[in-house]
């Protein structure tokens, strides 16, 4: 979500969009800090304190960034968003402590899995939230929303490449794990997660040609 916000131009989108959704990020990170504080010792004891510190930093940083947008400090607000992107990526890395025991191939696949899934979910969710923002400010240019849809399409394509490689490696090197339940999961992932999402993105793109941001937002919510 933060990366999608970072590529959204404040020249075409009002400051309120960035402010409100940095508050959303603040809430998510505050929840993450609470979860790590309460059960981190049971699941990630070796990095629990580091994760807690990172979550608190992200919470404070999200609030500080929102304040920048509140006072129309666009340049400083965008700097905060970029810093939050870097901190979030680092937090995701340390939240996977077993990565140090993997070989290069497995590390690349797992890191790609985290990055592409985050890009896909975050870009679509941000496009949905931006589409909803057009209901508050209907005179905004549609270019930022179209840009996020393109970004989401690229994220989906990267996701397709990543999961295709991952599934192929699993079939070739760990075929004992491939069973009926696995095929059901893979089928659902491709039908709902890839094909279904791609169709929805295409429908949203076509709807914006009318243009009808309300209907486009409804499709993204679906």
C-alpha positions, 0 to 999 in steps of 0.5 A: 500500500505504501509503495502505491501511495509513493507513486501517486502524484499529490498534484492530482490527488488531494492531501487528505488521501495520503493523510487518511491512509497513513492513519490506516497504516498507523493502525495496522502497525499499532496492531502489529506491535500489540500482536508481537508484544503479546505472542511474539515470544511464542512464535519469533522469540529470537527477533521479538524485540527487534520486530516490536521496535520496528512496529513501533517505529512504523507506527510513529513514522506513519503518524508523523507522515500523516501530520506532514500531509495535514499541513500540506508538506508534500515533499516531506510527506513523500519522504516519510512514505519512502522511508516507511516502505524501506522500514516495512521491507526490512521488517518483513525480512527480519520476520522470517528468521529462518531465511538464513538457513535457506539456499540461494534458490529458496531465498530468492523464491521466498523473498519474491513471494513476499514482495509480489504478494505484498505488491499485488494486495497493496496496489489493488487495495490502494486503487480501491481506496483511491477510487473511493476518494473520488466520491469525496473529490469527484473533480480529481484527474483519473490519471492516478487511478489508471496508473495504480491499475497499471501498477496492479496489473504489473504486480499480478504479472510478477505474481504469476511468474513467482508462483509458477516458478515456486510450484514448478520447483515444488513439483520437481524437488518435493513431489511427495508434498503434491497431493489432492489438497495441494492441487485444490489450493493451487486451483483456487489460487489461480482461479480466484487470486490470478484469473479472477483478479485480472478480470476485475482489473480489466473491468475496472479499466474499461469502466473508467472509459465511461468514466464512472468512478463509482462503478469502478470502485465497486468492482475493485471492492468486489 
